[in-house]
Every structure is written in C-alpha cells, then in structure tokens.
C-alpha cells in the first residue's frame, strides 16, 4: 500500500500519519517509515543528536497493525505492555515493522509488534486498541 492507500484505512493525516508504505501478508503487517530528519518529533529530542522518541515508535507499530483491519473504523490505543527498546532509531534510518493481531473480541484487539533498522531489533511491544465505528463529531 502506498501512503494514499493507507489514508483510506487510517484517519491520521499530516504529521501524525507515520507510515510511508504497508502490506499485509498471511496475517502479518509489514510497514516502513524513512526517518528523514525533519520530522516534528526530532526537533527537541535531542538537539544535536536526534533520536526518535519511544512513544513515536510505538505509534508506528500501532498504525502498521491497523492495515490488518481494513476497512474498519477509528482505532484508539487502550494499552501498551511489555515494551522494550533495544536500539535507537535516528535520522536516515529506514524503520521497518512486523505486527500481528494476537486476539480479537470486537471492538477490542490485541497485537504484538516489532520494529527493526537494518535487521536489528529496535523495539518490541504488546498493545491493544479499540475500534470505534461511529463517526467522530
């Protein structure tokens, strides 16, 4: 999926759409985000030595998981668990994800995800979210 196709699934726009491309293969989502260096979240984290914040890495995992639920509704985080940061992600890195839905009891979903740079594990997490199908007012 291109970013335009992803926009048909995710409601995120502008600076909060954090995946560049994604695909779902046999129940596993794979997504990519090139960290260019001009992203808003790098401006103050950290001046002179920018590092992608952990919360942003977790959001990228969640967004990449949502392609497995397309088309759906708006998804909202309900929990993060067992989050582990193993390596930093910096400008110039291609951050790649691999995520699966581990349990579903609509409107709640549980997932597990990992994020890598050059094959090295950077973050892993279990997380949950709710899918809201009524329109946002």
C-alpha positions in Angstrom: 0.0 0.0 0.0 1.1 3.5 -0.7 0.6 6.3 1.7 -2.5 7.4 -0.2 -4.0 3.9 0.1 -3.1 3.9 3.8 -5.1 7.1 4.2 -8.2 5.2 3.1 -7.7 3.0 6.2 -6.2 5.3 8.8 -7.7 8.6 9.8 -4.3 10.0 10.6 -3.1 13.0 8.5 -0.3 15.4 8.1 2.4 15.0 10.8 0.6 12.1 12.5 0.5 9.6 9.6 3.7 7.9 10.5 4.0 5.1 7.9 5.1 5.5 4.3 4.0 2.2 3.0 2.5 -1.1 4.3 1.3 -4.5 3.3 -0.5 -7.4 4.9 0.7 -10.9 4.1 -0.8 -14.0 5.7 -2.0 -12.1 8.7 1.2 -10.2 9.3 1.6 -6.5 8.6 4.8 -5.0 7.3 5.3 -1.3 7.2 8.1 1.2 6.5 8.9 4.7 7.7 12.0 6.5 6.5 13.2 8.8 9.2 14.3 11.9 7.1 15.4 14.1 10.0 13.0 17.0 9.5 10.1 15.3 11.5 8.5 17.4 14.2 9.3 14.9 16.9 13.0 15.2 16.4 13.2 19.0 16.9 13.7 18.8 20.6 14.6 15.1 21.1 17.6 15.7 21.2 19.2 18.8 19.8 22.5 17.9 18.1 21.8 14.2 18.5 18.2 13.4 17.4 16.6 10.1 18.4 13.1 9.0 17.5 11.1 9.0 20.8 9.9 5.6 22.0 6.3 6.7 22.0 6.5 7.5 18.3 8.0 4.0 17.6 5.0 2.5 19.5 2.6 4.7 17.4 4.3 3.4 14.2 3.8 -0.2 15.3 0.1 0.5 16.0 -0.5 2.2 12.7 1.1 -0.6 10.8 -1.1 -3.1 12.6 -4.3 -1.3 11.5 -3.8 -2.3 7.9 -4.8 -5.8 9.0 -8.2 -4.5 10.0 -9.0 -2.6 6.8 -11.6 -1.3 6.2 -12.6 -0.6 9.7 -13.2 2.4 12.0 -11.1 4.7 14.0 -8.7 2.9 16.3 -7.7 4.1 19.8 -4.9 2.7 22.0 -6.2 1.0 25.1 -2.9 -0.3 26.4 0.8 -0.9 25.9 2.5 -3.8 27.6 6.0 -5.4 27.6 7.5 -2.5 25.6 11.2 -3.0 25.2 13.6 -0.6 23.5 16.8 -2.3 22.2 18.4 0.1 19.8 17.9 3.8 18.9 16.3 5.0 15.6 18.0 8.1 14.1 17.6 10.3 11.0 18.5 8.4 7.8 17.2 5.1 9.2 14.5 3.0 7.5 12.3 1.7 10.3 10.5 -1.5 9.4 7.7 -3.2 11.3 6.3 -6.6 11.6 3.0 -6.9 13.6 0.3 -9.4 14.2 -3.2 -9.4 15.8 -3.0 -11.9 18.6 -6.6 -11.8 19.9 -9.8 -10.1 18.8 -13.0 -9.6 20.7 -14.6 -6.7 18.8 -14.4 -3.8 19.4 -11.1 -4.7 21.2 -8.0 -6.1 19.5 -4.7 -7.2 20.9 -1.5 -7.2 18.9 2.2 -7.8 19.1 4.8 -5.9 17.1 8.5 -5.4 16.4 10.4 -2.6 14.8 13.8 -3.0 13.1 16.5 -1.0 11.4 18.8 -2.9 9.1 17.5 -6.2 10.6 18.4 -5.1 14.2 15.5 -5.1 16.7 14.9 -1.6 18.0 11.5 -2.0 19.8 9.1 -4.8 20.7 5.7 -4.4 22.3 2.3 -5.9 23.0 -0.6 -3.5 22.7 -4.3 -3.3 22.5 -6.8 -0.9 20.9 -10.5 -0.4 20.4 -12.1 0.1 17.0 -14.7 2.9 17.1 -17.1 2.6 14.1 -19.4 5.6 14.8 -18.3 8.8 13.1 -16.3 11.4 15.1 -18.4 14.5 15.8 
